[in-house]
Amino acid sequence: MIETNITKMFGIKHPIFSAPMGPFFTRELALAVSEAGGLGVLSNVNIVGTDPVEEHKASIEYMIEHTDKPFGLNILTSRNNPGVKQMVRSLPKIVMNNVKMRDQCKYWLTSAGSSRFLPESKYFQELRENSEVKHFHVAPAVWLAKKCLDSNVDGIVVTGTEGGGHQSYERVSTLVLLQQINKYFPDLPKIACGGFATGESLAAALSLGAGAIAMGSRFIASKQSEFHEKYKALIPPGQPQDTGLYTGSFGPIRLYKNEYALAHPAPSSKEEMIEYENSITSEQRARDLGAYDRVYNGDITTGAVLLGQSIGIIDSIDDVNDIIERIITKAEDVIKRNASLLK
Ligand SMILES: Cc1cc2nc3c(=O)[nH]c(=O)nc-3n(C[C@H](O)[C@H](O)[C@H](O)COP(=O)(O)O)c2cc1C
């Protein structure tokens, strides 16, 4: 077994988290990851026609009904995310009033916006004081990690540019970012994210100061994930260079290169993104937002296919239990082998 500050913080067996993957549903995936001894994370679902508070509530209820293990949820705190105010107000209240939810829904991950938004909610403050819940925020750059510390987070998710989905403008690799953040914030609990898919990479993340890894693309390619079969079928045989940075709802986004991606070149700065947002018509905006619904329904040509460079090391669609077991066994071997190098 591998015990770290993160496995102890959350009372989990393995230092492996599923990464949030909104706006898509990841309820079955989160359940499978938590049941397998990792920590499963519910995504901020806002496919057209869904209410994000109701979706989270239904997913949390589903989780406590089907497992006694800890799990987490993600709230996108971007100004562009519909329902964000209601989520930071209502969700802590809902969880606070249910003992099982309070005990199990321990990991509150915010991303793609301010790290202050959730801790400013009086209901979240109350929840934090009366339970073991922890607040983490995604930090894709050193200056953002500093902001997270100012927001008094319990830890950060260090996500580099090779990861699937939304990215920062800085485009720093996970390898460099982890070293930078470890140098400036050695004591801050960290989860490494972006590009992880193997036991070797878990061992590397632990060497670089992280207490766990979070994986998105690797878990999409699992039997339990709710993604469309056509989406999964792109992963093996996908290569890292089949993905690139394009324009997403909150800035740069790593997508599989298809018709949709190629028509949306990445903004190089926040100013360029704002300029783009102001330049498009409301019909175009609606069509862009529809790219997530389209892909969810299997349109991998004009839909936005969020995937990371790690697809280049994923050979098969596997059961979540097997993925986690394989990664842990390999990481243990690597850690032992590395220790044997010491003379
Ligand atoms: C399909 C998909 C959807 C994503 N949606 C979100 C999201 O809603 N919130 C978030 O913080 N990150 C989101 N991400 C980023 C992931 O949480 C994570 O950073 C990324 O998958 C890590 O890289 P990997 O795919 O190489 O494991 C998404 C990634 C993917 C692939």
Ligand as a Chemical Component Dictionary entry (heavy atoms), coordinates in Angstrom:
data_LIG
# 
_chem_comp.id                   LIG 
_chem_comp.type                 NON-POLYMER 
_chem_comp.pdbx_formal_charge   0 
_chem_comp.three_letter_code    LIG 
# 
loop_
_chem_comp_atom.comp_id 
_chem_comp_atom.atom_id 
_chem_comp_atom.alt_atom_id 
_chem_comp_atom.type_symbol 
_chem_comp_atom.charge 
_chem_comp_atom.model_Cartn_x 
_chem_comp_atom.model_Cartn_y 
_chem_comp_atom.model_Cartn_z 
_chem_comp_atom.pdbx_ordinal 
LIG C1  C1  C 0 -13.867 15.493 -20.907 1  
LIG C2  C2  C 0 -13.190 16.396 -19.921 2  
LIG C3  C3  C 0 -13.944 17.323 -19.223 3  
LIG C4  C4  C 0 -13.329 18.153 -18.268 4  
LIG N1  N1  N 0 -14.100 19.008 -17.504 5  
LIG C5  C5  C 0 -13.548 19.622 -16.417 6  
LIG C6  C6  C 0 -14.353 20.310 -15.468 7  
LIG O1  O1  O 0 -15.565 20.380 -15.574 8  
LIG N2  N2  N 0 -13.743 20.888 -14.392 9  
LIG C7  C7  C 0 -12.379 20.831 -14.234 10 
LIG O2  O2  O 0 -11.874 21.366 -13.241 11 
LIG N3  N3  N 0 -11.604 20.182 -15.124 12 
LIG C8  C8  C 0 -12.157 19.569 -16.173 13 
LIG N4  N4  N 0 -11.360 18.836 -17.044 14 
LIG C9  C9  C 0 -9.941  18.708 -16.750 15 
LIG C10 C10 C 0 -9.704  17.467 -15.882 16 
LIG O3  O3  O 0 -10.278 17.666 -14.621 17 
LIG C11 C11 C 0 -8.205  17.151 -15.730 18 
LIG O4  O4  O 0 -7.505  18.321 -15.417 19 
LIG C12 C12 C 0 -7.609  16.533 -16.991 20 
LIG O5  O5  O 0 -8.442  15.536 -17.525 21 
LIG C13 C13 C 0 -6.260  15.936 -16.648 22 
LIG O6  O6  O 0 -5.584  15.466 -17.770 23 
LIG P1  P1  P 0 -5.670  13.953 -18.317 24 
LIG O7  O7  O 0 -6.892  13.957 -19.172 25 
LIG O8  O8  O 0 -4.406  13.778 -19.040 26 
LIG O9  O9  O 0 -5.812  13.027 -17.150 27 
LIG C14 C14 C 0 -11.934 18.060 -18.045 28 
LIG C15 C15 C 0 -11.189 17.141 -18.792 29 
LIG C16 C16 C 0 -11.791 16.312 -19.720 30 
LIG C17 C17 C 0 -10.948 15.318 -20.468 31 
# 
loop_
_chem_comp_bond.comp_id 
_chem_comp_bond.atom_id_1 
_chem_comp_bond.atom_id_2 
_chem_comp_bond.value_order 
_chem_comp_bond.pdbx_ordinal 
LIG C1  C2  SING 1  
LIG C2  C3  SING 2  
LIG C2  C16 DOUB 3  
LIG C3  C4  DOUB 4  
LIG C4  N1  SING 5  
LIG C4  C14 SING 6  
LIG N1  C5  DOUB 7  
LIG C5  C6  SING 8  
LIG C5  C8  SING 9  
LIG C6  O1  DOUB 10 
LIG C6  N2  SING 11 
LIG N2  C7  SING 12 
LIG C7  O2  DOUB 13 
LIG C7  N3  SING 14 
LIG N3  C8  DOUB 15 
LIG C8  N4  SING 16 
LIG N4  C9  SING 17 
LIG N4  C14 SING 18 
LIG C9  C10 SING 19 
LIG C10 O3  SING 20 
LIG C10 C11 SING 21 
LIG C11 O4  SING 22 
LIG C11 C12 SING 23 
LIG C12 O5  SING 24 
LIG C12 C13 SING 25 
LIG C13 O6  SING 26 
LIG O6  P1  SING 27 
LIG P1  O7  DOUB 28 
LIG P1  O8  SING 29 
LIG P1  O9  SING 30 
LIG C14 C15 DOUB 31 
LIG C15 C16 SING 32 
LIG C16 C17 SING 33 
# 
